[in-house]
């Protein structure tokens, strides 16, 4: 949310930005990036960094301490000028108030992949989607077939960011692959919507059909009393049945949701649910209601994540073709596989519908040794524009404009070359988010990257400040100015 007085300041910024646009390139801001057509020969060398003129790296902090280069970096949430980044072994807390010199404040060793994070005030919610011996941070891995194995949500008190405290654990069906924080309407509780999906094997604690989500109620004054309060079925008809796509890859059946993104102010939620893209009404927080559901049985393989634009008139859905471990930014997959699908929300009230408009995929071909596909990103808060920063694993980071919903275009990029030229080695950026004027990226192998975007088209976003940011809990970032 905007701090007091920021609306007036942004209005002045818009005037300045218009002046810059009228005068062309300024000494303070890079000229618009000239993005080349896709090329099979422009692949950088191993670990070589290439980028557009308007996007540059300003800091990198590699994995360290209890987390080695084998500790896979995952998702990011932000609070009080700090970035909290999950890894399969726990989470790191970084002080990023000086983005040029990020500092590790604390590290919590708590294995249980994938340890995606979300934050509400002084509470952090950590997803465990791996069979563990118990709910402690000293647990060990258990076979998925073990009926005693534990998976679910862990709750930490982060009022002291230098010393997080573990306060609660809640077991959920099929564990928690990701989680979404949704505040209630009276400010006394938060709800954690737990996304999980059934694997191919019939596991004891994850029997099909798994067409539901789990909802946890967390009392803000007594988080130790967090409890599972609802398990709404979202797909009573079973959802997408799955099957082969035209190019020989498989389309996932719907057995749960991978990711949910809430827009609490509008009582809306977008679901990326394996074989289905969904728009929900969450006026009743415990009873999400389907407004519109879409499938793409030609190009999408796995509906992975979702992002609203600022006025809730569009949703960007990502397709994680190959599950994040496949080289899909190749000529043979074209520009519509492993891409974003851009949808407009038409109609009003219960008659709202999702209408497909276009695809977006990065325009640079990658090598066969680079896992590359659409992944996690967020809006860049530019009044009147729909601009997003997004991770593409080893395809790097793309900044792209979908204001014209039928003609999305890239305006900046940054990427490292492949980790190997000989074989496919998994890596690259997992999440790339805009926070308080900079782009923060969690790299699976390389740790935390911070980038500075200098472009007159995104200039107003430099002045937007947020205390707390969860990519899966969106708020209007510039009310009255879009």
HUHUVEN-V599241 format. One record per pair of residues at least 24 apart in sequence whose C-alpha atoms are under 6 Angstrom apart, sorted by the first residue. I is the first residue (numbers start at 1). GAP is how many residues later the second one is. D is the distance in Angstrom with one decimal. If there is no record, write none. Layout:
BEGIN
[[I GAP D] [I GAP D]]
END
This chain:
BEGIN
[[1 476 5.7] [13 447 5.8] [29 425 5.1] [29 426 5.2] [29 427 6.0] [30 24 5.0] [30 424 5.7] [30 425 5.4] [33 378 5.8] [33 379 6.0] [38 325 4.9] [38 326 4.5] [38 327 5.6] [39 326 5.8] [40 325 5.7] [44 373 4.8] [45 372 5.2] [46 371 4.8] [46 372 4.9] [46 373 5.6] [47 369 5.2] [47 370 4.6] [48 368 5.4] [48 369 4.9] [49 366 5.7] [49 367 4.4] [50 364 6.0] [50 365 5.6] [51 362 5.4] [51 363 4.2] [52 360 5.6] [52 361 5.5] [54 399 5.8] [54 400 5.1] [54 401 5.9] [55 397 5.8] [55 398 4.6] [56 395 5.5] [56 396 5.5] [57 393 6.0] [57 394 4.3] [58 42 5.7] [58 392 5.7] [58 393 5.5] [59 41 5.5] [59 390 5.8] [59 391 5.1] [60 388 5.5] [60 389 4.5] [61 386 5.7] [61 387 5.1] [62 384 5.4] [62 385 4.3] [63 384 5.1] [69 376 5.8] [72 372 4.9] [73 370 5.9] [73 371 4.3] [74 356 5.9] [75 41 5.2] [75 356 5.8] [77 41 5.6] [77 392 6.0] [77 393 5.1] [78 390 5.4] [78 391 5.0] [79 388 5.6] [79 389 4.3] [80 387 5.1] [86 29 5.3] [86 30 5.5] [87 28 5.9] [88 24 5.9] [88 25 4.1] [88 26 4.9] [88 27 5.7] [105 57 5.4] [106 56 5.1] [110 27 4.3] [116 62 5.8] [118 352 6.0] [122 35 5.7] [122 36 5.0] [122 37 4.8] [123 33 5.7] [123 34 4.9] [123 35 5.7] [124 31 5.7] [124 32 5.0] [125 29 5.8] [125 30 4.8] [126 27 5.6] [126 28 5.1] [127 26 5.0] [127 49 5.0] [127 51 5.9] [128 24 5.1] [128 48 5.3] [129 46 4.8] [129 47 4.9] [129 48 5.1] [145 58 5.6] [147 57 5.7] [151 24 4.3] [152 24 5.0] [167 57 5.6] [168 56 5.1] [173 33 5.9] [174 32 4.8] [180 292 5.7] [188 32 5.9] [189 29 5.5] [189 30 4.5] [189 31 5.3] [190 28 5.3] [191 25 5.5] [191 26 4.7] [192 24 5.0] [195 62 5.4] [195 63 5.6] [195 64 6.0] [196 60 5.9] [196 61 5.8] [197 58 5.4] [197 59 4.3] [197 60 5.9] [198 57 5.5] [210 45 5.1] [210 46 5.7] [211 24 5.3] [211 44 5.3] [211 45 4.8] [212 44 5.7] [240 35 5.1] [245 53 5.9] [251 50 4.2] [252 49 5.8] [252 50 5.6] [258 46 5.7] [259 46 5.2] [261 211 4.3] [261 212 5.8] [262 211 4.9] [263 211 5.0] [272 31 4.8] [272 32 5.2] [272 33 5.0] [273 30 5.6] [274 28 4.7] [274 29 4.5] [275 27 5.8] [275 28 5.9] [292 61 5.2] [299 38 5.5] [310 166 5.6] [313 31 5.8] [313 32 5.0] [314 29 5.5] [314 30 4.3] [314 31 5.5] [315 28 5.3] [316 25 5.8] [316 26 4.7] [317 24 5.2] [318 56 5.7] [320 53 6.0] [320 54 6.0] [325 46 5.3] [326 45 4.7] [327 41 5.5] [327 43 5.4] [327 44 4.3] [327 45 5.2] [328 44 5.6] [329 36 5.4] [329 37 5.4] [329 43 5.7] [330 35 5.5] [335 26 5.7] [338 35 5.1] [338 36 5.9] [339 35 5.4] [357 49 5.6] [358 48 5.3] [369 54 5.3] [369 55 3.8] [370 24 5.6] [370 48 5.7] [370 54 5.8] [371 55 6.0] [376 55 4.7] [377 54 6.0] [377 55 5.2] [377 56 5.5] [378 55 5.3] [380 54 5.9] [381 80 5.1] [382 76 5.9] [382 78 5.8] [382 79 5.3] [383 98 5.7] [383 99 4.6] [384 98 4.2] [390 42 5.3] [391 38 5.6] [391 39 5.9] [391 40 5.3] [391 41 5.2] [393 35 4.0] [393 36 4.4] [393 37 5.7] [394 34 4.0] [436 29 4.9] [437 25 4.2]]
END
